[in-house]
């Protein structure tokens, strides 16, 4: 599902104009990004958490040049679903 499809579905279900729904979704995504950049997690009860995960430093290989590259430790954004949400997905997807 794409962002455009999400906007269309929310607009249809709520009766709110697509442009307003799109602005709201953009503001939501911007807020999540800004808080993760500030090293703050975002929790949505019943849905899940947007968090930062630490990746340890490691040695990687460039196969085409046959060289080793040192990758420093860094953080990546991640999503962790709530337990109830994860259980519902497990039961419904076969």
C-alpha positions in Angstrom: 0.0 0.0 0.0 1.4 3.4 -0.9 1.0 6.8 0.8 -1.5 7.9 -2.0 -3.6 4.8 -1.3 -3.6 5.5 2.4 -4.7 9.1 1.8 -7.5 7.9 -0.6 -8.8 5.3 1.9 -8.7 7.7 4.9 -10.4 10.4 2.9 -13.1 7.9 1.8 -13.7 6.6 5.3 -13.7 9.9 7.1 -15.2 12.3 4.5 -12.2 14.6 4.9 -10.7 16.2 1.8 -7.7 14.4 0.3 -5.5 17.5 0.6 -6.2 17.8 4.3 -5.5 14.1 4.9 -2.3 14.3 2.9 -1.1 17.4 5.0 -1.9 15.5 8.2 0.0 12.4 7.1 3.0 14.5 6.0 2.9 16.3 9.4 2.8 13.0 11.2 5.7 11.6 9.3 7.7 14.8 9.8 7.0 14.7 13.6 8.2 11.1 13.9 11.3 11.8 11.9 12.2 14.9 13.9 11.8 13.1 17.3 13.9 10.1 16.1 16.6 12.5 15.0 16.5 14.0 18.5 16.9 10.4 19.9 13.4 10.3 21.2 11.1 7.3 20.6 7.5 7.7 19.4 4.9 5.4 21.0 1.4 4.8 19.7 -0.6 2.7 22.1 -2.1 -0.3 20.5 0.0 0.2 17.3 3.7 0.2 18.2 6.9 2.2 18.8 9.2 4.0 16.4 12.6 3.6 17.9 16.3 3.9 17.1 18.4 0.7 17.0 22.1 0.7 17.4 24.2 -1.2 14.9 27.6 -2.3 16.1 30.8 -1.5 14.3 31.9 -4.2 11.9 34.2 -5.1 9.0 32.4 -5.4 5.7 33.7 -6.7 2.4 33.6 -5.1 -1.0 33.4 -8.2 -3.1 34.0 -6.5 -6.5 37.3 -4.9 -5.3 38.2 -7.6 -2.8 38.8 -5.1 0.0 37.7 -4.7 3.6 35.8 -1.7 4.8 35.4 -0.6 8.4 31.7 0.4 9.2 31.5 2.4 12.4 28.7 1.9 14.9 25.5 3.8 14.0 21.8 4.1 14.7 19.0 3.2 12.3 15.2 3.9 12.6 13.1 0.9 13.4 9.4 0.0 14.1 8.4 -2.4 16.9 4.7 -3.4 16.8 2.7 -3.7 20.0 2.1 -7.2 21.3 -1.7 -7.0 20.6 -1.1 -5.8 17.0 1.6 -8.5 16.4 -0.7 -11.2 17.7 -3.6 -10.1 15.5 -1.3 -10.2 12.4 0.0 -13.7 13.3 -3.6 -15.0 13.6 -4.9 -13.4 10.5 -2.0 -14.0 8.0 -1.7 -17.6 6.9 
